[in-house]
Amino acid sequence: MKTEITVSDKKDREFEKFIHKQIKQFNNVNSPFHLEVRKPGSFIPLNIILRGENGRTLGGLSASTYWDWLDIDDFFLPEEIRGTGIGSVILEKAEKTAIKRGCRRYYLTTFEFQAKKFYDKHGYVVVGKLKDYPPGSSYYWMRKDFPW
């Protein structure tokens, strides 16, 4: 088979879709868990929204539950609200909702300059660290297991 390798610095959505589709098909064949989570109802969004006056969105937590995991994607609170305990309440609501959905573990990523100390305080442990990403800081993979 004759092949050719090219390097491109242009955005190529068709190529990206092709590669993503190939990986998805590979995972479906080699991991029953990946195939199962693609079924309707297996991957359930979880959004905890903090609203202020007039219903204006101030922040909150965006996550999903699948397999037996709570996967926290994004969690943001405005500077003036941080340190008031609202973040802990929101995180606790997410964890309790995940338990009701059958989850036994939580997963998230954060940068050193973001909320690592907050998650440390709430029982999350570092399971991976990418040092100097970005330069002078670190990127963390963290998890928390239910104590049962």
MONORNOR-V107862 format. One record per residue. N is the residue number from 1. RES is the residue in one letter. SS is DSSP state (A for helix, B for strand, O for the rest). PHI is phi in radians with two decimals (none if undefined). PSI is psi as a letter, one per 20 degrees, with the letter a starting at -180 (NA if undefined). Layout:
[[N RES SS PHI PSI] [N RES SS PHI PSI]]
This chain:
[[1 M O none p] [2 K O -1.50 p] [3 T O -2.26 r] [4 E O -2.50 p] [5 I O -1.94 p] [6 T O -2.18 q] [7 V O -2.03 p] [8 S O -2.33 q] [9 D O -1.93 j] [10 K O -1.83 q] [11 K O -1.12 p] [12 D O -2.33 n] [13 R A -1.08 h] [14 E A -1.09 g] [15 F A -1.09 g] [16 E A -1.07 g] [17 K A -1.10 g] [18 F A -1.05 g] [19 I A -1.09 g] [20 H A -1.06 g] [21 K A -1.10 g] [22 Q A -1.11 g] [23 I A -1.15 g] [24 K A -1.06 g] [25 Q A -1.11 g] [26 F A -1.04 g] [27 N A -1.09 h] [28 N A -1.06 h] [29 V A -1.34 h] [30 N A -1.74 i] [31 S O -2.44 o] [32 P A -1.07 h] [33 F A -1.19 h] [34 H A -1.16 g] [35 L A -1.13 g] [36 E A -1.10 g] [37 V A -1.23 i] [38 R O -1.43 i] [39 K O -1.29 q] [40 P O -0.95 p] [41 G O 1.54 i] [42 S O -1.41 h] [43 F O -1.91 o] [44 I B -1.98 o] [45 P B -1.12 q] [46 L B -2.46 o] [47 N B -2.12 p] [48 I B -2.03 o] [49 I B -1.86 p] [50 L B -1.77 p] [51 R B -2.03 q] [52 G O -1.88 b] [53 E A -1.00 q] [54 N A 1.04 j] [55 G A 1.30 j] [56 R O -1.20 p] [57 T B -1.22 p] [58 L B -1.80 h] [59 G B 3.02 a] [60 G B 2.52 a] [61 L B -2.23 p] [62 S B -2.08 p] [63 A B -2.64 a] [64 S B -2.63 q] [65 T B -2.12 p] [66 Y B -2.85 r] [67 W O 0.88 c] [68 D O -2.18 k] [69 W B -2.10 q] [70 L B -1.75 o] [71 D B -1.89 o] [72 I B -1.47 o] [73 D B -1.52 g] [74 D B -2.48 q] [75 F B -2.55 o] [76 F B -2.39 p] [77 L O -2.31 q] [78 P O -1.10 q] [79 E A -0.86 g] [80 E A -1.20 i] [81 I A -1.72 h] [82 R O -1.09 q] [83 G O 1.51 j] [84 T O -1.65 i] [85 G O 1.74 i] [86 I A -1.12 h] [87 G A -1.05 g] [88 S A -1.12 h] [89 V A -1.12 g] [90 I A -1.10 g] [91 L A -1.08 g] [92 E A -1.10 g] [93 K A -1.08 g] [94 A A -1.12 g] [95 E A -1.13 g] [96 K A -1.16 h] [97 T A -1.11 g] [98 A A -1.08 g] [99 I A -1.05 g] [100 K A -1.08 h] [101 R O -1.50 j] [102 G O 1.65 j] [103 C O -1.35 q] [104 R O -2.17 i] [105 R B -2.53 q] [106 Y B -2.14 q] [107 Y B -2.49 q] [108 L B -2.77 r] [109 T B -2.23 q] [110 T B -2.73 q] [111 F B -1.56 q] [112 E O -0.99 h] [113 F O -1.44 i] [114 Q O -1.64 d] [115 A O -2.10 k] [116 K A -0.97 g] [117 K A -1.09 h] [118 F A -1.05 g] [119 Y A -1.20 h] [120 D A -0.96 g] [121 K A -1.08 h] [122 H O -1.77 j] [123 G O 1.57 j] [124 Y O -1.38 q] [125 V B -2.12 q] [126 V B -1.32 p] [127 V B -1.99 i] [128 G B -2.87 q] [129 K B -2.46 p] [130 L B -1.93 o] [131 K B -1.29 q] [132 D O 1.10 k] [133 Y O -2.30 n] [134 P O -1.27 r] [135 P O -0.85 p] [136 G O 1.51 i] [137 S O -2.37 a] [138 S B -2.48 q] [139 Y B -2.01 p] [140 Y B -2.15 q] [141 W B -1.83 p] [142 M B -2.28 q] [143 R B -2.51 r] [144 K B -2.51 p] [145 D B -1.87 q] [146 F O -1.13 q] [147 P O -1.41 k] [148 W O -1.92 NA]]
